[in-house]
Every structure is written in C-alpha cells, then in structure tokens.
Amino acid sequence: KYLQAGTGFLAQHSKELFFGIGKADKNIRAEIRWPSGLSQAFDQLPANHRISLEEGLSTFQAAPFSDPATAFKQPAPAPTLMQLPEDVETWLIQPLKAPEFSLPDLHSNLHDLKSLLGQPVLLAFWSHTSLRSLDLLRDLQRIRAKTASRQLEILAINVDDPSGNEEARGVASRGAFSFPVLFATQDVAGTYNIIYRHLFERRRDLAIPSCFLLDGEGTIVKVYQGTIHPDRVASDVTSIPASAVERLKHALPFPGLLVQDTFARNDFTYGVAMFQHGYFEQAAESFKQVIEAKPDNADAYYNLGTLSLRSNDLKQAREYLELTVKLRPEYPEAWNNLGMMAAEQNQFDEAIESFQRSIVQRPNYAVALQNLGNVYRKQHVFDKANDCLTRALALLPDDPDINYSLGMLFAQQNQMQPALTYLERAVELRPDFPEALNNLGIVFVRQQDYAKAEIQFKSGIHLAPLFDQSYLNLARLYAMQNDRDRARQVLRDLLQLQPQNPNAKQALEMLK
C-alpha cells in the first residue's frame, strides 16, 4: 500500500516504515495513517534523508542520502540505433484466411481467388512509384521460371491510386510478365491493408512491396516484406506447413523447448475493423471464421445479424439474432434489433415484447425506448408512446430522431404547437432531415399557414432533392390553391429525377 507524504512516497513494511522525503530546502511535517487505524504526526523531518519510523513510537531515525556514484554524474553515451531490416520474412503461427476478390488484368479479364483453390498462390502488392516494387516484379518473373504454374500461381496486384493507374498499366505492359498483373479497387487495397495492420502488433499500414503466400485452401501462411528471393520462395512453396507443430517449427527462429500460452489470433478484431471501414462482405467472412473456431460466440452471430440487416436480408438477420439471444439471453442490442424487424413486418406484439426485454436488461437504452415508443405510436397507444419517447429524450436530448418521433406523436393527436416545436428541433439538429422537413410543411398546411408550408416543402426539395414526398406535397399545396400550372411543374421536376415515380405520374394525370 502506497501513501503520499509531502513530496516523496511511503512504502509499508509490516509495522515499520521507510521512506525518502526527496529534495527540499526545509524540514517537512508528515502524517502517517497506519493500517491499524492509528494516526501519527511527525514534525521537523529532515529533507534529503532516509527516514525510519515504527508504529506507536514518536521517535524516528534519519540517515542522509549517499552521494551518487561518480559514473552516475557523467552523461550516458548516445545509444546506437539498430537499423531495422528492409527485407523480412514471417511464417504465421496461426494462418489467416485471405479475403476474396475479383480483379481485372491488363486485358480486363477478371481473376479471383476461388478459382485458384487447390494450389499455392503468391499475392504480390506493388506500386509504380516504388523502385523496390519494380525489382519485385522482376523477381516474380524469375520465380515463375523456377516454379511450374501448377506448383505456384502468382498474382501481382497494383495498389496505386486510380489517378496513377495509367502509369502502372504502362509498367505492366512493358514488362510482358508471364503472370497476371491485376489492378486493385480501393476496397480490395483497403481490405488487405487492414489484414496487414492486424497481422502484427505494430499496426502499420501495408508495406510496399509486400507478398502473401497462400496455401491450397486460400489461407495466408507467410508474409514477405521488401525484396523476395526466388530460391527461397521456390523452397517455401514445397514446404508449406500442414499442422500446428510444423507451423510453430517454421515460425520460431530457433529450435528449443517452448513454454507458452496458446498462440491465438482474434479473428473478431478483423471483422470489427472491416465493419468500421465499410467493408461489409469481408466483415461477414471474418465473423464466420470466428464462428467456425468458436461456435458459441454470441458477438459474432450478433454482428452477422447486423450485417444482414444492412443488406435487408431480414430472414438471415433473424436467424443470426435468434442464435445470439439463445447463446446469450442478456443481449439488449440483439433484442432491440429483433424488435425492429418484427415492427417492420407489423408484428407489433412480438416487437413490443422484444423491446421490453431489451429495456429490462438496459433501462437507459435510448434506442430501444424510442423504438418501443414508435410501435405504441403506430398503435395509437399515445400515453405509453409518450412515456417511452420522453424517457428516451431525457437520455439523448440532442437526438434528431427522438425529437422527430415526439413531433409526430403530437401531430397524430392534432397538438400542433408541440408538434412544431419537436419537428423544428429535429431539423435544427439535422438540417437535411427529409421526413422532418416534409412533415413540418404538413403541420403548416393543417394550420392553414400556406406561405410557411410552401417555404418548408421547397426547403425539403433543396436539402433532400431525392425525397419525393416534398415534391408531391408541394404540388398538392399548389393544386389546393388552384395553381395547377405550378403544381404540374413541380411534378415534372420530380419526374426528371425519378422518371418512373408512380405517384408523380398519377398526380400529373389527375391535373390534366
């Protein structure tokens, strides 16, 4: 137990106490609180001394600090910095599945990893701006001469920005390489950059040039950074480890007895990183790998359910989320998402039950409170809706969606003033909120304030030009005012953006 005392620190040893006060220019007063509860105060403790105290005694012993050794007074020599090697080869103790891709070559022919399963593959990432990358391409040509195509497939993947694509294509064309030269999309380049960042602890971006050696199952087993040696690669291809024991033997720098915990990579980290960067398909594959290794991982199932929701595959999302709560019943986010899907399918009783379970597990879960409030609002159970939405707003007062929901709740009850207040707040918080902008206009129409309604609908069209309801309601407003020409023009404007919009076509036909 450490106790602060003046400018120094105290370290407790049984009932005795030894401490150094530190550098000071006058004597010091210290108060000691012993573990037994006894408190003692000591005055006139000399600075720059080692003080010894014993519990219950009012006396102390003080010994001056020794002078530092002469060597300590001399500045230390500047450390010699060791230059890190530019060329590094690393066998992986735990292999990692290579993300799938389909990329064009010089002649626009597509190449993918799936078609190469069953044989080793070398993925070589290069850039036309890197001289070492050009050396790499020449080395790959020598590797191709040493290995038959059935032994090793080589794919040279250019990761230049699209603005430098022509220069890269020129390099590939002049090289007349005997292996495919592919051109990565930003998604593929970004995906493999994340893979590289999480392979090693240092979290650095993908070094250029770098190569990944894949086994016949499409799994990354070795990483080469910088220059590669054709003889070494040819040897590696014939000695790819097939078991954990062999992988360990390849990866460790020298033989011996290894005393360790289990080597394990957290594939879940890859899925989260891919999801955060918007690579949803790759994220799903990472979470599936997690489940293959750990079938009871509720978080992986939850994230797969969330990804399925993003792609609007409600059936698959429900399966994953139901597995999530089966594995971990106390999972409020999963219950909330199950409730949301039920609500979208008008299964309101199921939605209410799911949202309530979510809120019981996390009483301050604003999203679930808002969702439950909206279900009650759709059912015209206004008192319960108001209770849920008010609680959600108290938790997140600056949330535009909650303010919008409250505005719509009061609009449904023809309480226009509070409806305006909350809808205006929603627009203030999110100026391009199309539904809020449109419904503000409708509230003004109900109040027969047509000038403000017109301004509001026009604002909605300006800020959210692809939202058709603002056009349709502005056209209705003009038609109410017997200004059919302006109504028709608004509908034509909408049809220019959405030529097949059925509501605009029908309204325009009625105005003929």
Contacts in CASP RR format, 6 or more apart in sequence:
PFRMAT RR
TARGET T0000
AUTHOR 0000-0000-0000
METHOD contacts of the structure
MODEL  1
KYLQAGTGFLAQHSKELFFGIGKADKNIRAEIRWPSGLSQAFDQLPANHR
ISLEEGLSTFQAAPFSDPATAFKQPAPAPTLMQLPEDVETWLIQPLKAPE
FSLPDLHSNLHDLKSLLGQPVLLAFWSHTSLRSLDLLRDLQRIRAKTASR
QLEILAINVDDPSGNEEARGVASRGAFSFPVLFATQDVAGTYNIIYRHLF
ERRRDLAIPSCFLLDGEGTIVKVYQGTIHPDRVASDVTSIPASAVERLKH
ALPFPGLLVQDTFARNDFTYGVAMFQHGYFEQAAESFKQVIEAKPDNADA
YYNLGTLSLRSNDLKQAREYLELTVKLRPEYPEAWNNLGMMAAEQNQFDE
AIESFQRSIVQRPNYAVALQNLGNVYRKQHVFDKANDCLTRALALLPDDP
DINYSLGMLFAQQNQMQPALTYLERAVELRPDFPEALNNLGIVFVRQQDY
AKAEIQFKSGIHLAPLFDQSYLNLARLYAMQNDRDRARQVLRDLLQLQPQ
NPNAKQALEMLK
1 12 0 8 1.000
1 35 0 8 1.000
2 9 0 8 1.000
2 10 0 8 1.000
2 11 0 8 1.000
2 12 0 8 1.000
3 9 0 8 1.000
3 10 0 8 1.000
3 12 0 8 1.000
3 32 0 8 1.000
3 33 0 8 1.000
4 10 0 8 1.000
5 19 0 8 1.000
5 21 0 8 1.000
5 30 0 8 1.000
5 31 0 8 1.000
5 32 0 8 1.000
6 21 0 8 1.000
6 28 0 8 1.000
6 30 0 8 1.000
7 21 0 8 1.000
7 22 0 8 1.000
7 23 0 8 1.000
7 24 0 8 1.000
7 28 0 8 1.000
8 19 0 8 1.000
8 20 0 8 1.000
8 21 0 8 1.000
8 22 0 8 1.000
9 19 0 8 1.000
9 20 0 8 1.000
10 17 0 8 1.000
10 19 0 8 1.000
10 32 0 8 1.000
11 17 0 8 1.000
11 18 0 8 1.000
11 19 0 8 1.000
12 35 0 8 1.000
15 34 0 8 1.000
15 54 0 8 1.000
15 55 0 8 1.000
16 52 0 8 1.000
16 53 0 8 1.000
16 54 0 8 1.000
16 55 0 8 1.000
17 32 0 8 1.000
17 51 0 8 1.000
17 52 0 8 1.000
17 53 0 8 1.000
17 54 0 8 1.000
17 55 0 8 1.000
18 50 0 8 1.000
18 51 0 8 1.000
18 52 0 8 1.000
18 53 0 8 1.000
19 50 0 8 1.000
19 51 0 8 1.000
20 49 0 8 1.000
20 50 0 8 1.000
20 51 0 8 1.000
21 28 0 8 1.000
21 30 0 8 1.000
21 45 0 8 1.000
21 46 0 8 1.000
21 47 0 8 1.000
21 48 0 8 1.000
21 49 0 8 1.000
21 51 0 8 1.000
22 47 0 8 1.000
22 48 0 8 1.000
23 47 0 8 1.000
23 48 0 8 1.000
24 47 0 8 1.000
24 48 0 8 1.000
25 47 0 8 1.000
26 47 0 8 1.000
27 43 0 8 1.000
27 44 0 8 1.000
27 45 0 8 1.000
27 46 0 8 1.000
27 47 0 8 1.000
28 45 0 8 1.000
28 46 0 8 1.000
28 47 0 8 1.000
29 41 0 8 1.000
29 42 0 8 1.000
29 43 0 8 1.000
29 44 0 8 1.000
29 45 0 8 1.000
30 41 0 8 1.000
30 42 0 8 1.000
30 45 0 8 1.000
30 51 0 8 1.000
31 39 0 8 1.000
31 40 0 8 1.000
31 41 0 8 1.000
31 42 0 8 1.000
32 39 0 8 1.000
32 40 0 8 1.000
32 41 0 8 1.000
32 42 0 8 1.000
32 53 0 8 1.000
33 39 0 8 1.000
34 40 0 8 1.000
34 55 0 8 1.000
36 55 0 8 1.000
38 55 0 8 1.000
38 56 0 8 1.000
40 53 0 8 1.000
40 55 0 8 1.000
40 56 0 8 1.000
40 58 0 8 1.000
42 53 0 8 1.000
42 58 0 8 1.000
42 60 0 8 1.000
45 51 0 8 1.000
45 60 0 8 1.000
45 62 0 8 1.000
46 62 0 8 1.000
48 64 0 8 1.000
48 65 0 8 1.000
49 62 0 8 1.000
49 63 0 8 1.000
49 64 0 8 1.000
49 65 0 8 1.000
50 62 0 8 1.000
50 63 0 8 1.000
50 64 0 8 1.000
50 65 0 8 1.000
51 60 0 8 1.000
51 61 0 8 1.000
51 62 0 8 1.000
52 60 0 8 1.000
52 61 0 8 1.000
52 62 0 8 1.000
52 63 0 8 1.000
53 60 0 8 1.000
86 132 0 8 1.000
86 225 0 8 1.000
86 226 0 8 1.000
86 227 0 8 1.000
87 224 0 8 1.000
87 225 0 8 1.000
87 226 0 8 1.000
87 227 0 8 1.000
87 228 0 8 1.000
88 223 0 8 1.000
88 224 0 8 1.000
88 225 0 8 1.000
88 226 0 8 1.000
89 222 0 8 1.000
89 223 0 8 1.000
89 224 0 8 1.000
89 225 0 8 1.000
89 228 0 8 1.000
89 232 0 8 1.000
90 200 0 8 1.000
90 222 0 8 1.000
90 223 0 8 1.000
90 225 0 8 1.000
90 251 0 8 1.000
91 221 0 8 1.000
91 222 0 8 1.000
91 241 0 8 1.000
91 247 0 8 1.000
91 250 0 8 1.000
91 251 0 8 1.000
92 199 0 8 1.000
92 220 0 8 1.000
92 221 0 8 1.000
92 222 0 8 1.000
92 223 0 8 1.000
92 247 0 8 1.000
92 251 0 8 1.000
93 247 0 8 1.000
93 248 0 8 1.000
93 251 0 8 1.000
93 263 0 8 1.000
94 247 0 8 1.000
94 263 0 8 1.000
94 264 0 8 1.000
94 265 0 8 1.000
95 215 0 8 1.000
95 219 0 8 1.000
95 220 0 8 1.000
95 221 0 8 1.000
95 247 0 8 1.000
96 195 0 8 1.000
96 199 0 8 1.000
96 219 0 8 1.000
96 220 0 8 1.000
96 265 0 8 1.000
96 267 0 8 1.000
96 270 0 8 1.000
97 218 0 8 1.000
97 219 0 8 1.000
97 220 0 8 1.000
97 285 0 8 1.000
97 289 0 8 1.000
98 113 0 8 1.000
98 123 0 8 1.000
98 195 0 8 1.000
98 212 0 8 1.000
98 214 0 8 1.000
98 218 0 8 1.000
98 219 0 8 1.000
98 220 0 8 1.000
99 188 0 8 1.000
99 191 0 8 1.000
99 192 0 8 1.000
99 195 0 8 1.000
99 282 0 8 1.000
99 285 0 8 1.000
100 112 0 8 1.000
100 113 0 8 1.000
100 114 0 8 1.000
100 285 0 8 1.000
101 112 0 8 1.000
101 113 0 8 1.000
101 184 0 8 1.000
101 188 0 8 1.000
101 191 0 8 1.000
102 110 0 8 1.000
102 111 0 8 1.000
102 112 0 8 1.000
103 110 0 8 1.000
103 111 0 8 1.000
103 112 0 8 1.000
103 157 0 8 1.000
103 182 0 8 1.000
103 183 0 8 1.000
103 184 0 8 1.000
103 185 0 8 1.000
103 188 0 8 1.000
104 110 0 8 1.000
104 111 0 8 1.000
104 182 0 8 1.000
104 183 0 8 1.000
105 111 0 8 1.000
105 180 0 8 1.000
105 181 0 8 1.000
105 182 0 8 1.000
105 183 0 8 1.000
106 169 0 8 1.000
106 172 0 8 1.000
106 173 0 8 1.000
106 181 0 8 1.000
109 180 0 8 1.000
111 155 0 8 1.000
111 180 0 8 1.000
111 182 0 8 1.000
113 121 0 8 1.000
113 214 0 8 1.000
113 218 0 8 1.000
116 153 0 8 1.000
116 218 0 8 1.000
117 216 0 8 1.000
117 217 0 8 1.000
117 218 0 8 1.000
118 216 0 8 1.000
118 217 0 8 1.000
119 150 0 8 1.000
119 151 0 8 1.000
119 152 0 8 1.000
119 153 0 8 1.000
119 216 0 8 1.000
120 151 0 8 1.000
120 152 0 8 1.000
120 153 0 8 1.000
120 213 0 8 1.000
120 214 0 8 1.000
120 215 0 8 1.000
120 216 0 8 1.000
120 237 0 8 1.000
120 240 0 8 1.000
121 152 0 8 1.000
121 153 0 8 1.000
121 154 0 8 1.000
121 155 0 8 1.000
121 213 0 8 1.000
121 214 0 8 1.000
121 216 0 8 1.000
121 218 0 8 1.000
122 140 0 8 1.000
122 143 0 8 1.000
122 152 0 8 1.000
122 153 0 8 1.000
122 154 0 8 1.000
122 155 0 8 1.000
122 211 0 8 1.000
122 212 0 8 1.000
122 213 0 8 1.000
122 214 0 8 1.000
122 233 0 8 1.000
123 155 0 8 1.000
123 157 0 8 1.000
123 192 0 8 1.000
123 211 0 8 1.000
123 212 0 8 1.000
123 214 0 8 1.000
124 136 0 8 1.000
124 137 0 8 1.000
124 140 0 8 1.000
124 154 0 8 1.000
124 155 0 8 1.000
124 156 0 8 1.000
124 157 0 8 1.000
124 209 0 8 1.000
124 210 0 8 1.000
124 211 0 8 1.000
125 157 0 8 1.000
125 159 0 8 1.000
125 184 0 8 1.000
125 192 0 8 1.000
125 206 0 8 1.000
125 208 0 8 1.000
125 209 0 8 1.000
125 210 0 8 1.000
125 211 0 8 1.000
125 212 0 8 1.000
126 133 0 8 1.000
126 134 0 8 1.000
126 136 0 8 1.000
126 137 0 8 1.000
126 156 0 8 1.000
126 157 0 8 1.000
126 158 0 8 1.000
126 159 0 8 1.000
126 208 0 8 1.000
126 209 0 8 1.000
127 133 0 8 1.000
127 158 0 8 1.000
127 159 0 8 1.000
127 160 0 8 1.000
127 168 0 8 1.000
127 208 0 8 1.000
127 209 0 8 1.000
128 134 0 8 1.000
128 158 0 8 1.000
128 160 0 8 1.000
128 164 0 8 1.000
128 167 0 8 1.000
128 168 0 8 1.000
128 170 0 8 1.000
128 171 0 8 1.000
129 160 0 8 1.000
130 208 0 8 1.000
130 209 0 8 1.000
132 208 0 8 1.000
132 209 0 8 1.000
132 226 0 8 1.000
132 227 0 8 1.000
133 208 0 8 1.000
133 209 0 8 1.000
134 171 0 8 1.000
135 227 0 8 1.000
136 156 0 8 1.000
136 209 0 8 1.000
136 211 0 8 1.000
136 226 0 8 1.000
136 227 0 8 1.000
136 228 0 8 1.000
137 156 0 8 1.000
137 171 0 8 1.000
137 175 0 8 1.000
137 177 0 8 1.000
137 181 0 8 1.000
139 227 0 8 1.000
139 228 0 8 1.000
139 229 0 8 1.000
139 230 0 8 1.000
140 154 0 8 1.000
140 156 0 8 1.000
140 177 0 8 1.000
140 179 0 8 1.000
140 228 0 8 1.000
141 177 0 8 1.000
141 178 0 8 1.000
141 179 0 8 1.000
142 230 0 8 1.000
143 152 0 8 1.000
143 154 0 8 1.000
143 228 0 8 1.000
143 230 0 8 1.000
143 233 0 8 1.000
143 234 0 8 1.000
144 154 0 8 1.000
144 177 0 8 1.000
144 178 0 8 1.000
144 179 0 8 1.000
145 230 0 8 1.000
146 230 0 8 1.000
146 231 0 8 1.000
146 233 0 8 1.000
146 234 0 8 1.000
147 233 0 8 1.000
147 234 0 8 1.000
147 237 0 8 1.000
151 237 0 8 1.000
151 238 0 8 1.000
152 233 0 8 1.000
152 234 0 8 1.000
152 237 0 8 1.000
153 179 0 8 1.000
154 179 0 8 1.000
154 180 0 8 1.000
155 179 0 8 1.000
155 180 0 8 1.000
155 182 0 8 1.000
156 172 0 8 1.000
156 177 0 8 1.000
156 179 0 8 1.000
156 180 0 8 1.000
156 181 0 8 1.000
156 182 0 8 1.000
157 182 0 8 1.000
157 183 0 8 1.000
157 184 0 8 1.000
157 188 0 8 1.000
158 165 0 8 1.000
158 168 0 8 1.000
158 172 0 8 1.000
158 181 0 8 1.000
158 182 0 8 1.000
158 183 0 8 1.000
158 184 0 8 1.000
159 184 0 8 1.000
159 189 0 8 1.000
159 192 0 8 1.000
159 206 0 8 1.000
159 208 0 8 1.000
160 167 0 8 1.000
160 168 0 8 1.000
162 186 0 8 1.000
165 183 0 8 1.000
168 183 0 8 1.000
169 183 0 8 1.000
172 181 0 8 1.000
184 192 0 8 1.000
187 279 0 8 1.000
189 206 0 8 1.000
190 277 0 8 1.000
190 279 0 8 1.000
191 274 0 8 1.000
191 279 0 8 1.000
191 282 0 8 1.000
192 206 0 8 1.000
192 212 0 8 1.000
193 205 0 8 1.000
193 206 0 8 1.000
194 270 0 8 1.000
194 273 0 8 1.000
194 274 0 8 1.000
194 277 0 8 1.000
194 279 0 8 1.000
195 220 0 8 1.000
195 270 0 8 1.000
196 204 0 8 1.000
196 205 0 8 1.000
196 206 0 8 1.000
196 207 0 8 1.000
196 210 0 8 1.000
196 223 0 8 1.000
197 203 0 8 1.000
197 204 0 8 1.000
197 205 0 8 1.000
197 206 0 8 1.000
197 273 0 8 1.000
198 269 0 8 1.000
198 270 0 8 1.000
198 273 0 8 1.000
199 220 0 8 1.000
199 223 0 8 1.000
207 225 0 8 1.000
207 226 0 8 1.000
209 225 0 8 1.000
209 226 0 8 1.000
210 223 0 8 1.000
210 224 0 8 1.000
210 225 0 8 1.000
210 226 0 8 1.000
211 223 0 8 1.000
211 224 0 8 1.000
211 228 0 8 1.000
212 220 0 8 1.000
212 222 0 8 1.000
212 223 0 8 1.000
212 224 0 8 1.000
213 220 0 8 1.000
213 221 0 8 1.000
213 222 0 8 1.000
213 223 0 8 1.000
213 224 0 8 1.000
213 233 0 8 1.000
213 236 0 8 1.000
213 237 0 8 1.000
213 240 0 8 1.000
214 220 0 8 1.000
214 221 0 8 1.000
215 221 0 8 1.000
215 240 0 8 1.000
221 240 0 8 1.000
221 241 0 8 1.000
221 247 0 8 1.000
222 236 0 8 1.000
222 240 0 8 1.000
224 233 0 8 1.000
239 250 0 8 1.000
241 247 0 8 1.000
241 249 0 8 1.000
241 250 0 8 1.000
248 258 0 8 1.000
248 263 0 8 1.000
249 255 0 8 1.000
252 258 0 8 1.000
267 286 0 8 1.000
267 289 0 8 1.000
267 290 0 8 1.000
267 293 0 8 1.000
268 286 0 8 1.000
268 287 0 8 1.000
268 290 0 8 1.000
268 297 0 8 1.000
268 299 0 8 1.000
268 300 0 8 1.000
270 283 0 8 1.000
270 286 0 8 1.000
270 289 0 8 1.000
271 282 0 8 1.000
271 283 0 8 1.000
271 286 0 8 1.000
271 287 0 8 1.000
271 290 0 8 1.000
271 303 0 8 1.000
272 283 0 8 1.000
272 303 0 8 1.000
274 280 0 8 1.000
274 282 0 8 1.000
274 283 0 8 1.000
274 286 0 8 1.000
275 283 0 8 1.000
275 303 0 8 1.000
275 307 0 8 1.000
280 307 0 8 1.000
280 310 0 8 1.000
280 311 0 8 1.000
283 303 0 8 1.000
283 307 0 8 1.000
284 304 0 8 1.000
284 307 0 8 1.000
287 300 0 8 1.000
287 301 0 8 1.000
287 303 0 8 1.000
287 304 0 8 1.000
287 307 0 8 1.000
288 300 0 8 1.000
288 304 0 8 1.000
290 297 0 8 1.000
290 300 0 8 1.000
291 297 0 8 1.000
291 300 0 8 1.000
291 301 0 8 1.000
291 304 0 8 1.000
294 300 0 8 1.000
296 327 0 8 1.000
297 327 0 8 1.000
298 323 0 8 1.000
298 324 0 8 1.000
298 327 0 8 1.000
298 328 0 8 1.000
298 331 0 8 1.000
298 334 0 8 1.000
301 320 0 8 1.000
301 321 0 8 1.000
301 323 0 8 1.000
301 324 0 8 1.000
301 327 0 8 1.000
302 320 0 8 1.000
302 321 0 8 1.000
302 324 0 8 1.000
302 331 0 8 1.000
302 333 0 8 1.000
302 334 0 8 1.000
304 320 0 8 1.000
305 316 0 8 1.000
305 317 0 8 1.000
305 320 0 8 1.000
305 321 0 8 1.000
305 324 0 8 1.000
305 337 0 8 1.000
306 317 0 8 1.000
306 337 0 8 1.000
308 314 0 8 1.000
308 316 0 8 1.000
308 317 0 8 1.000
308 320 0 8 1.000
309 317 0 8 1.000
309 337 0 8 1.000
309 340 0 8 1.000
309 341 0 8 1.000
314 341 0 8 1.000
314 344 0 8 1.000
314 345 0 8 1.000
317 337 0 8 1.000
317 341 0 8 1.000
318 338 0 8 1.000
318 341 0 8 1.000
321 334 0 8 1.000
321 337 0 8 1.000
321 338 0 8 1.000
321 341 0 8 1.000
322 338 0 8 1.000
324 331 0 8 1.000
324 334 0 8 1.000
325 331 0 8 1.000
325 334 0 8 1.000
325 335 0 8 1.000
325 338 0 8 1.000
328 334 0 8 1.000
330 361 0 8 1.000
331 361 0 8 1.000
332 357 0 8 1.000
332 358 0 8 1.000
332 359 0 8 1.000
332 361 0 8 1.000
332 362 0 8 1.000
332 365 0 8 1.000
332 368 0 8 1.000
333 358 0 8 1.000
335 354 0 8 1.000
335 355 0 8 1.000
335 357 0 8 1.000
335 358 0 8 1.000
335 361 0 8 1.000
335 368 0 8 1.000
336 354 0 8 1.000
336 355 0 8 1.000
336 358 0 8 1.000
336 365 0 8 1.000
336 367 0 8 1.000
336 368 0 8 1.000
336 371 0 8 1.000
338 354 0 8 1.000
339 350 0 8 1.000
339 351 0 8 1.000
339 354 0 8 1.000
339 355 0 8 1.000
339 358 0 8 1.000
339 371 0 8 1.000
340 351 0 8 1.000
340 371 0 8 1.000
342 348 0 8 1.000
342 350 0 8 1.000
342 351 0 8 1.000
342 354 0 8 1.000
343 351 0 8 1.000
343 371 0 8 1.000
343 374 0 8 1.000
343 375 0 8 1.000
343 378 0 8 1.000
348 375 0 8 1.000
348 378 0 8 1.000
348 379 0 8 1.000
351 371 0 8 1.000
351 375 0 8 1.000
352 372 0 8 1.000
352 375 0 8 1.000
352 376 0 8 1.000
355 368 0 8 1.000
355 371 0 8 1.000
355 372 0 8 1.000
355 375 0 8 1.000
356 372 0 8 1.000
358 365 0 8 1.000
358 368 0 8 1.000
359 365 0 8 1.000
359 368 0 8 1.000
359 369 0 8 1.000
359 372 0 8 1.000
362 368 0 8 1.000
364 395 0 8 1.000
366 392 0 8 1.000
366 395 0 8 1.000
366 396 0 8 1.000
366 399 0 8 1.000
366 402 0 8 1.000
367 392 0 8 1.000
369 388 0 8 1.000
369 389 0 8 1.000
369 391 0 8 1.000
369 392 0 8 1.000
369 395 0 8 1.000
370 388 0 8 1.000
370 389 0 8 1.000
370 392 0 8 1.000
370 399 0 8 1.000
370 401 0 8 1.000
370 402 0 8 1.000
370 405 0 8 1.000
372 388 0 8 1.000
373 384 0 8 1.000
373 385 0 8 1.000
373 388 0 8 1.000
373 389 0 8 1.000
373 392 0 8 1.000
373 405 0 8 1.000
374 385 0 8 1.000
374 389 0 8 1.000
374 405 0 8 1.000
376 382 0 8 1.000
376 384 0 8 1.000
376 385 0 8 1.000
376 388 0 8 1.000
377 385 0 8 1.000
377 389 0 8 1.000
377 405 0 8 1.000
377 408 0 8 1.000
377 409 0 8 1.000
377 412 0 8 1.000
380 412 0 8 1.000
382 409 0 8 1.000
382 412 0 8 1.000
382 413 0 8 1.000
385 409 0 8 1.000
386 406 0 8 1.000
386 409 0 8 1.000
389 402 0 8 1.000
389 405 0 8 1.000
389 406 0 8 1.000
389 409 0 8 1.000
390 406 0 8 1.000
392 399 0 8 1.000
392 402 0 8 1.000
393 399 0 8 1.000
393 402 0 8 1.000
393 403 0 8 1.000
393 406 0 8 1.000
396 402 0 8 1.000
398 429 0 8 1.000
399 429 0 8 1.000
400 425 0 8 1.000
400 426 0 8 1.000
400 427 0 8 1.000
400 429 0 8 1.000
400 430 0 8 1.000
400 433 0 8 1.000
400 436 0 8 1.000
401 426 0 8 1.000
403 422 0 8 1.000
403 423 0 8 1.000
403 425 0 8 1.000
403 426 0 8 1.000
403 429 0 8 1.000
404 422 0 8 1.000
404 423 0 8 1.000
404 426 0 8 1.000
404 433 0 8 1.000
404 435 0 8 1.000
404 436 0 8 1.000
404 439 0 8 1.000
406 418 0 8 1.000
406 422 0 8 1.000
407 418 0 8 1.000
407 419 0 8 1.000
407 421 0 8 1.000
407 422 0 8 1.000
407 423 0 8 1.000
407 426 0 8 1.000
407 439 0 8 1.000
408 419 0 8 1.000
408 423 0 8 1.000
408 439 0 8 1.000
410 416 0 8 1.000
410 418 0 8 1.000
410 419 0 8 1.000
410 422 0 8 1.000
411 419 0 8 1.000
411 423 0 8 1.000
411 439 0 8 1.000
411 442 0 8 1.000
411 443 0 8 1.000
414 446 0 8 1.000
416 443 0 8 1.000
416 446 0 8 1.000
416 447 0 8 1.000
419 443 0 8 1.000
420 440 0 8 1.000
420 443 0 8 1.000
423 436 0 8 1.000
423 439 0 8 1.000
423 440 0 8 1.000
423 443 0 8 1.000
424 440 0 8 1.000
426 433 0 8 1.000
426 436 0 8 1.000
427 433 0 8 1.000
427 436 0 8 1.000
427 437 0 8 1.000
427 440 0 8 1.000
430 436 0 8 1.000
431 463 0 8 1.000
432 463 0 8 1.000
432 464 0 8 1.000
433 464 0 8 1.000
434 460 0 8 1.000
434 463 0 8 1.000
434 464 0 8 1.000
434 467 0 8 1.000
434 469 0 8 1.000
434 470 0 8 1.000
435 467 0 8 1.000
435 469 0 8 1.000
437 456 0 8 1.000
437 457 0 8 1.000
437 459 0 8 1.000
437 460 0 8 1.000
437 463 0 8 1.000
437 464 0 8 1.000
437 470 0 8 1.000
438 456 0 8 1.000
438 457 0 8 1.000
438 460 0 8 1.000
438 467 0 8 1.000
438 469 0 8 1.000
438 470 0 8 1.000
438 473 0 8 1.000
440 456 0 8 1.000
441 452 0 8 1.000
441 453 0 8 1.000
441 456 0 8 1.000
441 457 0 8 1.000
441 473 0 8 1.000
442 453 0 8 1.000
442 473 0 8 1.000
444 450 0 8 1.000
444 452 0 8 1.000
444 453 0 8 1.000
444 456 0 8 1.000
445 453 0 8 1.000
445 473 0 8 1.000
445 477 0 8 1.000
450 477 0 8 1.000
450 480 0 8 1.000
450 481 0 8 1.000
453 477 0 8 1.000
454 474 0 8 1.000
454 477 0 8 1.000
457 470 0 8 1.000
457 471 0 8 1.000
457 473 0 8 1.000
457 474 0 8 1.000
457 477 0 8 1.000
458 470 0 8 1.000
458 474 0 8 1.000
460 467 0 8 1.000
460 470 0 8 1.000
461 467 0 8 1.000
461 470 0 8 1.000
461 471 0 8 1.000
461 474 0 8 1.000
461 493 0 8 1.000
464 470 0 8 1.000
465 497 0 8 1.000
466 497 0 8 1.000
466 498 0 8 1.000
468 494 0 8 1.000
468 498 0 8 1.000
468 501 0 8 1.000
468 503 0 8 1.000
468 504 0 8 1.000
471 490 0 8 1.000
471 491 0 8 1.000
471 493 0 8 1.000
471 494 0 8 1.000
471 504 0 8 1.000
472 491 0 8 1.000
472 494 0 8 1.000
472 503 0 8 1.000
472 504 0 8 1.000
472 507 0 8 1.000
474 490 0 8 1.000
475 487 0 8 1.000
475 488 0 8 1.000
475 490 0 8 1.000
475 491 0 8 1.000
475 507 0 8 1.000
475 511 0 8 1.000
476 487 0 8 1.000
476 507 0 8 1.000
478 484 0 8 1.000
478 486 0 8 1.000
478 487 0 8 1.000
478 490 0 8 1.000
479 487 0 8 1.000
479 511 0 8 1.000
484 511 0 8 1.000
487 507 0 8 1.000
487 511 0 8 1.000
488 508 0 8 1.000
488 511 0 8 1.000
491 504 0 8 1.000
491 507 0 8 1.000
491 508 0 8 1.000
491 511 0 8 1.000
492 508 0 8 1.000
494 501 0 8 1.000
494 504 0 8 1.000
495 501 0 8 1.000
495 504 0 8 1.000
495 505 0 8 1.000
495 508 0 8 1.000
498 504 0 8 1.000
END
